[in-house]
């Protein structure tokens, strides 16, 4: 999947992902594009006892437990509980910032809505 200047590579096996990464690196270099190893990360779902070892130019990509991508959090346990809690908190904060419950509103109406 591609998004602007970001790219997500998916594979069922580590060997396949390494092959895709190697080909991407090679083709990118043909067009003068280099992959930023510092900003590149790997996330294994489901989480195993051992990390994924994907290499670019003999440098291992960082293994992470979660990624924030396009406004969503992707976790290594493939659950969305944290994402749901975060969105509820964000919605509550946005709702509380509204002028609905300010002192500018009629007192009787505020009591009715509360």
C-alpha positions as CSV (number, residue, x, y, z in Angstrom):
1,X,0.0,0.0,0.0
2,X,1.3,3.5,-0.8
3,X,0.3,6.8,0.8
4,X,2.0,10.0,-0.5
5,X,5.7,9.4,0.5
6,X,5.0,6.4,2.8
7,X,4.9,2.7,1.9
8,X,3.6,-0.4,3.7
9,X,4.9,-3.8,2.8
10,X,3.0,-6.9,3.9
11,X,4.1,-10.5,3.8
12,X,3.2,-13.7,5.6
13,X,6.8,-14.8,6.0
14,X,10.0,-13.0,7.0
15,X,11.9,-14.3,4.0
16,X,9.3,-13.0,1.6
17,X,9.3,-9.6,3.2
18,X,13.1,-9.4,3.0
19,X,12.9,-10.3,-0.7
20,X,10.3,-7.5,-1.3
21,X,12.5,-5.0,0.6
22,X,15.6,-6.0,-1.3
23,X,13.8,-5.5,-4.7
24,X,12.3,-2.2,-3.5
25,X,15.7,-1.0,-2.5
26,X,17.2,-2.0,-5.9
27,X,14.5,-0.5,-8.0
28,X,14.5,2.7,-5.9
29,X,18.2,3.1,-6.5
30,X,17.6,2.9,-10.3
31,X,15.5,6.0,-9.9
32,X,17.8,7.8,-7.4
33,X,15.6,7.0,-4.4
34,X,17.0,5.8,-1.1
35,X,15.1,4.2,1.8
36,X,15.6,6.0,5.1
37,X,16.6,3.1,7.4
38,X,16.2,5.3,10.5
39,X,12.5,6.0,9.7
40,X,11.8,2.5,8.6
41,X,10.2,0.0,11.1
42,X,9.0,-3.5,11.2
43,X,5.9,-4.7,13.1
44,X,5.1,-8.4,13.5
45,X,1.5,-9.6,13.9
46,X,0.9,-11.7,15.8
47,X,3.7,-11.0,18.2
48,X,6.2,-13.8,18.4
49,X,9.0,-14.4,20.9
50,X,11.6,-13.4,18.4
51,X,11.9,-10.1,16.4
52,X,11.7,-9.8,12.7
53,X,15.2,-9.2,11.2
54,X,14.7,-7.2,8.0
55,X,17.9,-5.7,6.7
56,X,18.6,-2.8,4.3
57,X,22.3,-2.2,3.5
58,X,23.4,-4.5,6.4
59,X,21.4,-2.4,8.9
60,X,18.5,-4.0,10.7
61,X,15.2,-2.1,10.7
62,X,13.8,-1.2,14.2
63,X,11.2,-3.6,15.6
64,X,8.2,-1.8,17.2
65,X,5.2,-2.9,19.2
66,X,2.9,-0.3,17.5
67,X,2.8,2.2,14.6
68,X,0.8,5.3,14.2
69,X,-0.1,5.5,10.6
70,X,-2.6,7.8,8.8
71,X,-4.3,8.6,12.1
72,X,-4.7,5.1,13.3
73,X,-2.6,3.0,15.7
74,X,-1.6,-0.5,14.5
75,X,-0.5,-2.8,17.3
76,X,1.5,-6.1,17.3
77,X,-1.4,-7.9,19.0
78,X,-3.8,-6.8,16.2
79,X,-6.3,-5.5,18.7
80,X,-8.0,-2.1,18.5
81,X,-8.8,-1.6,22.1
82,X,-6.3,1.2,22.6
83,X,-7.4,2.9,19.4
84,X,-11.0,2.9,20.5
85,X,-10.2,4.3,23.9
86,X,-8.0,7.0,22.3
87,X,-10.8,8.0,19.9
88,X,-13.4,8.2,22.7
89,X,-11.1,10.4,24.7
90,X,-10.4,12.7,21.7
91,X,-14.2,12.9,21.0
92,X,-14.9,13.8,24.6
93,X,-12.3,16.5,24.6
94,X,-13.6,18.0,21.4
95,X,-17.2,17.8,22.7
96,X,-16.2,19.6,25.9
97,X,-14.6,22.4,23.9
98,X,-17.9,23.2,22.3
99,X,-19.7,26.3,23.4
100,X,-22.8,24.1,24.3
101,X,-22.1,24.3,28.0
102,X,-20.7,27.7,28.4
103,X,-22.1,30.5,30.5
104,X,-23.3,32.2,27.4
105,X,-26.2,29.8,27.2
106,X,-29.4,30.3,29.1
107,X,-29.2,28.7,32.6
108,X,-32.5,26.8,32.3
109,X,-31.4,25.3,29.0
110,X,-28.0,24.2,30.4
111,X,-29.8,22.5,33.3
112,X,-32.1,20.7,30.8
113,X,-29.2,19.5,28.7
114,X,-27.1,18.3,31.7
